[in-house]
Amino acid sequence: MKPILANLCLLFVTLLVMLIGAEVLFRVIPRGTAPSDDRPKFYYAPEGARDLRNGPYDTAKPASTYRIAVVGDSFSFAPYMQFDDTFAKRLERMLNLNLAAPRVEVLNYGMPRLSTNHEVPLVEQALREGADLVLLQITLNDAERKPVAPGAGLLRGRVGIGGELEFDSGLLSHWKFGAFVLQRIHAWSSRHAYQKYFFDLFEHKQGWALFRDSLAKIRAKCRKADVPVVGIIFPLFEPTLVDYPFLPIHEKIATALSELDYRVYDLLPSFRGMPTDRLQVLPGVDRHPNEIAHRVAAESLYEYLAQEALLPAESVIKVRVRNRISADLSTANEDVAYTPAATK
């Protein structure tokens, strides 16, 4: 009996040493695309800022200011990016180019991991703070029924926006090698399950009812405040946007928004034909939109808002050029008389 126990102890110690060695190597040796590859070395915030989404601003909207509120989840918040590279802040820059125009503030209320039902109080806050226009950013996991802060558990994981498993707490939030192994197994086995997950979200009666009810509450609050609200649908940045599998979900969301008297803008056509590895913040690792995707979203949203007359007329960009390959404005096909409806 003693030799058997000795062999079992030896086997256990060997496995433990191997696991510890793998964990050490996994933490020391860089693997593939890491956040440090092209992500900022540090993140900045203006002095006086309250959080990592905006610069300092007055809760009471200043006079002669047009305030746009962007309410959404991590797609609005933008992990791994500087706060002023988000589509909210790029839009703000674009709307403050003209000399004789009111100050435009585009405030980012985006928070990671929120579903639409969590965003109702954020819309209330935005309206209290004087929003003139609300942009409700919608991602295809917004029908999830989940708490704001995930609970604790030994191996607690959830499906992230890119289909990867995310471990927020418990053993695998610290055991990097174990989390990596489970993530790779999940990625290998769950391509179909990944797509099914999002379709099931919008077929689940309770989840869909909560999502639609939350949309209705937001619309009612904006209507009471006499503030227009636009539902902005973001695509998932799949391995390919050419044969995009989630169009039926976009259509279902757009229909629900229209029935609730929202204005609706789907960003999917703005990204068609673009390679997704140019749009993901960490290609193949984290499929949240990167700086390029946020710029595309901001420019596309600007066009829509201008065409729908949802912006102050004085803030529509007056000096718009068709190319920027030299510093000479006179050779850049300047179109001072530009009007959004006349341009394609």
Helices and strands as residue ranges (DSSP letters): H 2-28, E 65-71, H 74-77, G 83-85, H 87-94, E 103-108, H 116-128, E 133-138, E 158-159, E 165-166, G 171-173, H 176-189, H 191-203, H 205-224, E 229-233, H 247-259, E 263-266, H 268-271, G 276-278, E 280-282, E 286-289, H 291-307, G 313-315, G 329-331, G 340-342
